[in-house]
Amino acid sequence: MTIILQLLSLADLRTLAAARVPRHLTGHAAPGALPPPFVAQRALALIEAGKSPAWCATFVMLRVSDQMVVGACGFKDEPQDGQVEIGYGVSSDWHGQGIATEGVAELARIAFASGAVERVLAQIAKDNTASLRVVGKLGFEPGATVVDAEGDALVQWVLRKSA
């Protein structure tokens, strides 16, 4: 494994939600590796509504060799009806090195180990070839196409817990 996932604290989420970099991550995060403000804002809103930080906060992907943050990932909400949705992103400096694949695999492992999840959902635009490669490598299966709030068509890719 070349990365580990580390859950961001509420203080870090608040800082990121204000479009700032947490002091302890300054100089330790590749460009574009930290989650954008809207992701931190969504996480905080869910947590403040009483939902579990384990399901609603964001993880950073730390490169084991030097503890550099190279991406972020997480669950978008608590599981519902045995399914949880994920999101992820990797600094463009680290594309094509298997970082997203490792991060998504670890998110799926965490989700399935919880006992509350039978399916992991990733909604991906048809032209997002990098993400399509990630879910393809990990055994996600394509499902319905939905249109999100911004009017983008997204394919629902689902990974089922193996028996």
ABEGO torsion letter per residue (X at the ends): XABBBBBBBAAAAAAAAAGBBBAAABGABBBGABBBAAAAAAAAAAAAAGBBAAAABBBBBBBAAAGBBABBBEBABBBBGGBBBBBBBBBAAABGAGAAAAAAAAAAAAAAAAGABABBBBBBBAABAAAAAAAAAAGBBBBBBBBBAAGBBBBBBBBBBBX
